[in-house]
Amino acid sequence: MGPAEIHVEVVYAAGPHQVDLRQLNLPKGATAADALRASGVLAGWPAEQVDALRLGCWGRACDPGLVLRDRDRIELYRPLLVDPKEARRLRYRRDGIRKKVKPPRR
């Protein structure tokens, strides 16, 4: 890696326990969109699915035009399939009241 390059990671989790991590060296001044293109994570995806994804840098939402710094981590967020509150209601209907929680160890 030369002085005019930065090291970044692009991460996408397609599902539980399925993580696609790509490490890249890009020129200084590269944007999040440049990192996505260079990573190849979205190669062959239909445009409507790519548009539904959201980007983040270290857990914070960002725009594709964000200028990256050395050691940044770009994350791709999938849309939610179910509202988290509704998912809790469905689990409660399915499982009922949870088992008693064990007291903490002393």
ZISUL-V186437 format. One record per residue. N is the residue number from 1. RES is the residue in three letters. SS is DSSP state (hx for helix, st for strand, lp for the rest). NEAR is the number of other ideal C-beta (glycine too) atoms within 8 Angstrom. Layout:
n=<N & N>
res=<RES & RES>
ss=<SS & SS>
near=<NEAR & NEAR>
//
This chain:
n=<1 & 2 & 3 & 4 & 5 & 6 & 7 & 8 & 9 & 10 & 11 & 12 & 13 & 14 & 15 & 16 & 17 & 18 & 19 & 20 & 21 & 22 & 23 & 24 & 25 & 26 & 27 & 28 & 29 & 30 & 31 & 32 & 33 & 34 & 35 & 36 & 37 & 38 & 39 & 40 & 41 & 42 & 43 & 44 & 45 & 46 & 47 & 48 & 49 & 50 & 51 & 52 & 53 & 54 & 55 & 56 & 57 & 58 & 59 & 60 & 61 & 62 & 63 & 64 & 65 & 66 & 67 & 68 & 69 & 70 & 71 & 72 & 73 & 74 & 75 & 76 & 77 & 78 & 79 & 80 & 81 & 82 & 83 & 84 & 85 & 86 & 87 & 88 & 89 & 90 & 91 & 92 & 93 & 94 & 95 & 96 & 97 & 98 & 99 & 100 & 101 & 102 & 103 & 104 & 105 & 106>
res=<MET & GLY & PRO & ALA & GLU & ILE & HIS & VAL & GLU & VAL & VAL & TYR & ALA & ALA & GLY & PRO & HIS & GLN & VAL & ASP & LEU & ARG & GLN & LEU & ASN & LEU & PRO & LYS & GLY & ALA & THR & ALA & ALA & ASP & ALA & LEU & ARG & ALA & SER & GLY & VAL & LEU & ALA & GLY & TRP & PRO & ALA & GLU & GLN & VAL & ASP & ALA & LEU & ARG & LEU & GLY & CYS & TRP & GLY & ARG & ALA & CYS & ASP & PRO & GLY & LEU & VAL & LEU & ARG & ASP & ARG & ASP & ARG & ILE & GLU & LEU & TYR & ARG & PRO & LEU & LEU & VAL & ASP & PRO & LYS & GLU & ALA & ARG & ARG & LEU & ARG & TYR & ARG & ARG & ASP & GLY & ILE & ARG & LYS & LYS & VAL & LYS & PRO & PRO & ARG & ARG>
ss=<lp & lp & lp & lp & st & st & st & st & st & st & st & st & st & st & st & lp & lp & st & st & st & st & st & st & st & st & st & st & lp & lp & lp & st & hx & hx & hx & hx & hx & hx & hx & hx & lp & lp & lp & lp & lp & lp & lp & hx & hx & hx & hx & hx & hx & lp & st & st & st & st & lp & lp & st & st & lp & lp & lp & lp & lp & st & lp & lp & lp & lp & lp & st & st & st & st & st & lp & lp & lp & lp & lp & lp & hx & hx & hx & hx & hx & hx & hx & hx & hx & hx & hx & hx & lp & lp & lp & lp & lp & lp & lp & lp & lp & lp & lp>
near=<4 & 4 & 3 & 5 & 10 & 13 & 10 & 15 & 11 & 14 & 12 & 9 & 9 & 6 & 5 & 4 & 4 & 7 & 7 & 9 & 7 & 10 & 6 & 11 & 6 & 12 & 7 & 7 & 5 & 12 & 11 & 14 & 8 & 10 & 15 & 14 & 6 & 9 & 10 & 6 & 10 & 10 & 5 & 3 & 7 & 5 & 6 & 6 & 8 & 9 & 6 & 7 & 11 & 7 & 15 & 12 & 13 & 7 & 5 & 6 & 5 & 10 & 6 & 9 & 7 & 10 & 7 & 14 & 6 & 6 & 7 & 11 & 10 & 16 & 11 & 14 & 8 & 8 & 7 & 6 & 3 & 7 & 6 & 7 & 6 & 8 & 9 & 8 & 8 & 9 & 8 & 9 & 7 & 6 & 6 & 6 & 3 & 6 & 3 & 4 & 5 & 4 & 4 & 4 & 3 & 2>
//
